[in-house]
Amino acid sequence: QVQLVESGGGLVQAGGSLRLSCAASGRTADSYTIGWFRQGPWKEREFVAAISWSGGSTYYGDSVKGRFTISRDNAKNTVYLQMNSLKPEDTSEYSCAAARGWIAVDRSNGYTYWGRGTQVTVSS
């Protein structure tokens, strides 16, 4: 099993930055693809970004390309989501998830383990 705990959310003004962390624990946590998803009030869950277990492959949702960067430090079993140039429409609860392999990483149903989420609020 893999346990995931997100942190780093908060309130920020538009144009500001936040860095989210996803701490993974479990015997093989560093062998999983990690994805970030977000879901705002009255909205469907949206794919944000994913990173392969090695960090060699990354993939981003169209709405965050050029603004968000995903990275991982396997020595710390932690994945980061650096969010720059934040917009009010980025306001959501952000959750990280773990999946085996690198297939359809933008689909939430491919992920087995999920964290509880961290709230990001961007004020205008």
Accessible surface in RSA format (square Angstrom, percent):
REM  Atomic radii and reference values for relative SASA: ProtOr
REM  Chains: A
REM  Algorithm: Lee & Richards
REM  Probe-radius: 1.40
REM  Slices: 20
REM RES _ NUM      All-atoms   Total-Side   Main-Chain    Non-polar    All polar
REM                ABS   REL    ABS   REL    ABS   REL    ABS   REL    ABS   REL
RES GLN A   1   165.78  92.7 116.74  85.3  49.04 116.8  34.87  74.2 130.91  99.3
RES VAL A   2     8.02   5.3   1.13   1.0   6.89  16.6   1.13   1.0   6.89  18.7
RES GLN A   3    86.03  48.1  81.79  59.8   4.24  10.1  54.38 115.8  31.65  24.0
RES LEU A   4    12.04   6.7   0.05   0.0  11.99  30.1   0.05   0.0  11.99  32.3
RES VAL A   5    98.37  64.7  95.37  86.3   3.00   7.2  96.83  84.1   1.54   4.2
RES GLU A   6    16.42   9.4   1.49   1.1  14.93  35.6   0.00   0.0  16.42  13.4
RES SER A   7    59.40  50.2  54.93  73.3   4.46  10.3  40.47  86.2  18.93  26.5
RES GLY A   8    37.91  46.8   0.00   N/A  37.91  46.8  24.79  68.0  13.12  29.4
RES GLY A   9    29.20  36.0   0.00   N/A  29.20  36.0   2.16   5.9  27.04  60.6
RES GLY A  10    30.29  37.4   0.00   N/A  30.29  37.4  30.09  82.6   0.20   0.4
RES LEU A  11   131.37  73.2  99.98  71.5  31.39  78.9  99.98  70.2  31.39  84.5
RES VAL A  12    24.41  16.1  18.73  17.0   5.67  13.7  24.41  21.2   0.00   0.0
RES GLN A  13   135.51  75.8 132.74  97.0   2.77   6.6  36.05  76.7  99.46  75.4
RES ALA A  14    49.59  45.6  26.27  40.5  23.31  53.0  26.69  37.6  22.89  60.6
RES GLY A  15    56.74  70.0   0.00   N/A  56.74  70.0  30.05  82.5  26.68  59.8
RES GLY A  16    22.08  27.2   0.00   N/A  22.08  27.2  21.24  58.3   0.85   1.9
RES SER A  17    57.89  48.9  38.08  50.8  19.81  45.6  21.96  46.8  35.93  50.3
RES LEU A  18    35.67  19.9  30.62  21.9   5.06  12.7  35.67  25.1   0.00   0.0
RES ARG A  19   129.95  54.6 114.51  58.4  15.44  36.8  25.27  34.5 104.68  63.4
RES LEU A  20     0.00   0.0   0.00   0.0   0.00   0.0   0.00   0.0   0.00   0.0
RES SER A  21    23.77  20.1  23.77  31.7   0.00   0.0  10.09  21.5  13.68  19.2
RES CYS A  22     0.63   0.5   0.26   0.3   0.36   0.9   0.00   0.0   0.63   0.7
RES ALA A  23    47.95  44.1  45.84  70.7   2.11   4.8  45.84  64.6   2.11   5.6
RES ALA A  24    14.52  13.3   6.85  10.6   7.66  17.4   7.12  10.0   7.39  19.6
RES SER A  25    56.87  48.1  54.65  72.9   2.22   5.1  45.38  96.6  11.48  16.1
RES GLY A  26    30.89  38.1   0.00   N/A  30.89  38.1  15.07  41.3  15.83  35.4
RES ARG A  27   235.54  98.9 194.66  99.2  40.88  97.3  87.91 120.2 147.62  89.5
RES THR A  28    55.77  39.7  53.61  54.3   2.16   5.2  44.89  60.3  10.88  16.4
RES ALA A  29     2.17   2.0   0.12   0.2   2.05   4.7   0.23   0.3   1.93   5.1
RES ASP A  30    61.98  43.4  59.65  59.4   2.33   5.5   6.19  14.6  55.79  55.6
RES SER A  31    40.35  34.1  31.31  41.8   9.05  20.8  31.65  67.4   8.71  12.2
RES TYR A  32    14.73   6.9  14.73   8.4   0.00   0.0   0.82   0.6  13.91  17.1
RES THR A  33     3.47   2.5   2.66   2.7   0.81   1.9   0.00   0.0   3.47   5.2
RES ILE A  34     1.14   0.6   1.14   0.8   0.00   0.0   1.14   0.8   0.00   0.0
RES GLY A  35     0.00   0.0   0.00   N/A   0.00   0.0   0.00   0.0   0.00   0.0
RES TRP A  36     0.00   0.0   0.00   0.0   0.00   0.0   0.00   0.0   0.00   0.0
RES PHE A  37     3.62   1.8   3.36   2.1   0.26   0.7   3.55   2.2   0.07   0.2
RES ARG A  38    12.80   5.4  11.00   5.6   1.80   4.3   2.91   4.0   9.89   6.0
RES GLN A  39    82.69  46.2  75.15  54.9   7.54  17.9  19.50  41.5  63.19  47.9
RES GLY A  40     6.15   7.6   0.00   N/A   6.15   7.6   1.71   4.7   4.44   9.9
RES PRO A  41    99.62  72.6  80.64  73.5  18.98  69.0  92.89  76.7   6.74  41.9
RES TRP A  42   257.80 103.5 209.22 101.3  48.58 114.1 196.60 104.8  61.20  99.3
RES LYS A  43   112.32  54.8  98.21  60.3  14.10  33.6  77.42  69.7  34.90  37.2
RES GLU A  44   155.16  89.1 140.74 106.5  14.43  34.4  58.86 113.8  96.31  78.6
RES ARG A  45   117.28  49.2  90.33  46.0  26.95  64.2  17.83  24.4  99.46  60.3
RES GLU A  46    65.71  37.7  61.44  46.5   4.27  10.2  33.64  65.1  32.07  26.2
RES PHE A  47    23.28  11.6  13.71   8.5   9.56  24.9  13.71   8.3   9.56  27.4
RES VAL A  48     0.08   0.1   0.03   0.0   0.05   0.1   0.08   0.1   0.00   0.0
RES ALA A  49     0.00   0.0   0.00   0.0   0.00   0.0   0.00   0.0   0.00   0.0
RES ALA A  50     0.00   0.0   0.00   0.0   0.00   0.0   0.00   0.0   0.00   0.0
RES ILE A  51     4.14   2.4   4.14   3.1   0.00   0.0   4.14   3.0   0.00   0.0
RES SER A  52    10.75   9.1  10.75  14.3   0.00   0.0  10.05  21.4   0.69   1.0
RES TRP A  53   147.11  59.0 147.11  71.2   0.00   0.0 119.14  63.5  27.97  45.4
RES SER A  54    69.37  58.6  38.44  51.3  30.93  71.3  27.16  57.8  42.21  59.1
RES GLY A  55    28.81  35.5   0.00   N/A  28.81  35.5   8.69  23.9  20.12  45.1
RES GLY A  56    69.65  85.9   0.00   N/A  69.65  85.9  35.56  97.6  34.08  76.3
RES SER A  57    47.31  40.0  41.93  56.0   5.38  12.4  12.04  25.6  35.27  49.4
RES THR A  58    62.14  44.2  36.45  37.0  25.69  61.2  13.07  17.6  49.07  74.2
RES TYR A  59   101.87  47.6  99.76  56.8   2.11   5.5  59.36  44.6  42.52  52.4
RES TYR A  60    42.03  19.6  38.28  21.8   3.75   9.8  31.90  24.0  10.13  12.5
RES GLY A  61    11.18  13.8   0.00   N/A  11.18  13.8  11.18  30.7   0.00   0.0
RES ASP A  62   122.44  85.8  98.05  97.6  24.39  57.7  37.25  87.7  85.19  85.0
RES SER A  63    53.22  45.0  31.98  42.7  21.24  48.9  43.14  91.9  10.08  14.1
RES VAL A  64     0.35   0.2   0.35   0.3   0.00   0.0   0.35   0.3   0.00   0.0
RES LYS A  65   115.40  56.3  95.89  58.8  19.51  46.4  55.80  50.2  59.60  63.5
RES GLY A  66    88.28 108.9   0.00   N/A  88.28 108.9  44.23 121.4  44.05  98.7
RES ARG A  67    32.04  13.5  27.12  13.8   4.92  11.7  25.90  35.4   6.14   3.7
RES PHE A  68     5.99   3.0   0.00   0.0   5.99  15.6   0.00   0.0   5.99  17.1
RES THR A  69    73.35  52.2  72.44  73.4   0.91   2.2  44.71  60.1  28.63  43.3
RES ILE A  70     5.84   3.3   0.00   0.0   5.84  14.1   0.00   0.0   5.84  15.8
RES SER A  71    50.87  43.0  49.27  65.8   1.60   3.7  35.56  75.7  15.31  21.5
RES ARG A  72    38.25  16.1   9.85   5.0  28.40  67.6   4.86   6.6  33.40  20.2
RES ASP A  73    46.36  32.5  41.82  41.6   4.53  10.7  15.89  37.4  30.46  30.4
RES ASN A  74    51.06  35.2  37.70  36.4  13.36  32.2  20.67  49.8  30.39  29.4
RES ALA A  75   104.38  96.0  55.94  86.3  48.44 110.2  68.56  96.6  35.82  94.9
RES LYS A  76   138.81  67.7 116.72  71.6  22.08  52.6  71.68  64.5  67.13  71.5
RES ASN A  77    48.77  33.6  43.55  42.1   5.22  12.6  11.10  26.7  37.67  36.4
RES THR A  78    16.95  12.1  15.27  15.5   1.68   4.0   5.46   7.3  11.48  17.4
RES VAL A  79     4.68   3.1   4.68   4.2   0.00   0.0   4.68   4.1   0.00   0.0
RES TYR A  80    32.91  15.4  32.91  18.7   0.00   0.0  19.17  14.4  13.74  16.9
RES LEU A  81     0.00   0.0   0.00   0.0   0.00   0.0   0.00   0.0   0.00   0.0
RES GLN A  82    57.06  31.9  56.99  41.6   0.07   0.2  27.80  59.2  29.26  22.2
RES MET A  83     0.00   0.0   0.00   0.0   0.00   0.0   0.00   0.0   0.00   0.0
RES ASN A  84    57.93  39.9  57.93  56.0   0.00   0.0  15.08  36.3  42.85  41.4
RES SER A  85    60.42  51.1  55.08  73.5   5.34  12.3  20.10  42.8  40.31  56.5
RES LEU A  86     2.27   1.3   0.00   0.0   2.27   5.7   0.00   0.0   2.27   6.1
RES LYS A  87    85.76  41.8  85.27  52.3   0.49   1.2  39.27  35.3  46.49  49.5
RES PRO A  88    54.85  40.0  47.94  43.7   6.91  25.1  48.30  39.9   6.55  40.7
RES GLU A  89   104.41  59.9  91.57  69.3  12.84  30.6  52.59 101.7  51.82  42.3
RES ASP A  90     0.41   0.3   0.41   0.4   0.00   0.0   0.00   0.0   0.41   0.4
RES THR A  91    34.47  24.5  31.57  32.0   2.89   6.9  29.62  39.8   4.85   7.3
RES SER A  92     4.11   3.5   3.82   5.1   0.29   0.7   0.29   0.6   3.82   5.3
RES GLU A  93    78.28  44.9  75.57  57.2   2.72   6.5  10.45  20.2  67.83  55.4
RES TYR A  94     0.00   0.0   0.00   0.0   0.00   0.0   0.00   0.0   0.00   0.0
RES SER A  95    17.44  14.7  17.44  23.3   0.00   0.0   5.03  10.7  12.41  17.4
RES CYS A  96     0.00   0.0   0.00   0.0   0.00   0.0   0.00   0.0   0.00   0.0
RES ALA A  97     0.00   0.0   0.00   0.0   0.00   0.0   0.00   0.0   0.00   0.0
RES ALA A  98     0.00   0.0   0.00   0.0   0.00   0.0   0.00   0.0   0.00   0.0
RES ALA A  99     6.59   6.1   6.59  10.2   0.00   0.0   6.59   9.3   0.00   0.0
RES ARG A 100   148.09  62.2 126.74  64.6  21.35  50.8  61.54  84.1  86.55  52.5
RES GLY A 101    45.85  56.5   0.00   N/A  45.85  56.5  36.66 100.6   9.19  20.6
RES TRP A 102    91.98  36.9  72.83  35.3  19.15  45.0  50.44  26.9  41.54  67.4
RES ILE A 103   151.99  86.5 132.44  98.7  19.55  47.1 136.48  98.3  15.51  42.1
RES ALA A 104    53.30  49.0  31.51  48.6  21.79  49.6  41.64  58.6  11.66  30.9
RES VAL A 105    12.10   8.0   9.55   8.6   2.56   6.2  10.94   9.5   1.16   3.2
RES ASP A 106    58.23  40.8  46.67  46.4  11.56  27.3   4.64  10.9  53.58  53.4
RES ARG A 107   147.38  61.9 145.10  74.0   2.28   5.4  30.77  42.1 116.61  70.7
RES SER A 108    38.24  32.3  31.09  41.5   7.15  16.5   2.99   6.4  35.25  49.4
RES ASN A 109   136.66  94.2  98.44  95.1  38.23  92.0  45.46 109.4  91.21  88.2
RES GLY A 110    40.66  50.1   0.00   N/A  40.66  50.1  26.38  72.4  14.29  32.0
RES TYR A 111    14.97   7.0   1.10   0.6  13.87  36.1   1.63   1.2  13.34  16.4
RES THR A 112    89.63  63.7  62.56  63.4  27.07  64.5  44.69  60.0  44.94  67.9
RES TYR A 113    49.88  23.3  47.17  26.8   2.72   7.1  25.58  19.2  24.30  30.0
RES TRP A 114    79.90  32.1  49.61  24.0  30.29  71.1  39.93  21.3  39.97  64.8
RES GLY A 115    11.84  14.6   0.00   N/A  11.84  14.6   1.23   3.4  10.61  23.8
RES ARG A 116   228.35  95.9 205.59 104.8  22.76  54.2  83.21 113.7 145.14  88.0
RES GLY A 117    20.52  25.3   0.00   N/A  20.52  25.3   0.00   0.0  20.52  46.0
RES THR A 118    18.52  13.2  13.84  14.0   4.68  11.2   7.26   9.8  11.26  17.0
RES GLN A 119    87.37  48.9  79.20  57.9   8.17  19.5  51.14 108.9  36.23  27.5
RES VAL A 120     0.00   0.0   0.00   0.0   0.00   0.0   0.00   0.0   0.00   0.0
RES THR A 121    48.54  34.5  48.54  49.2   0.00   0.0  35.88  48.2  12.65  19.1
RES VAL A 122     7.29   4.8   0.00   0.0   7.29  17.6   0.00   0.0   7.29  19.8
RES SER A 123    41.86  35.4  35.43  47.3   6.43  14.8  35.44  75.5   6.42   9.0
RES SER A 124   129.18 109.2  68.15  90.9  61.03 140.6  55.43 118.0  73.75 103.3
END  Absolute sums over single chains surface
CHAIN  1 A     6653.6       5071.6       1582.0       3346.9       3306.7
END  Absolute sums over all chains
TOTAL          6653.6       5071.6       1582.0       3346.9       3306.7
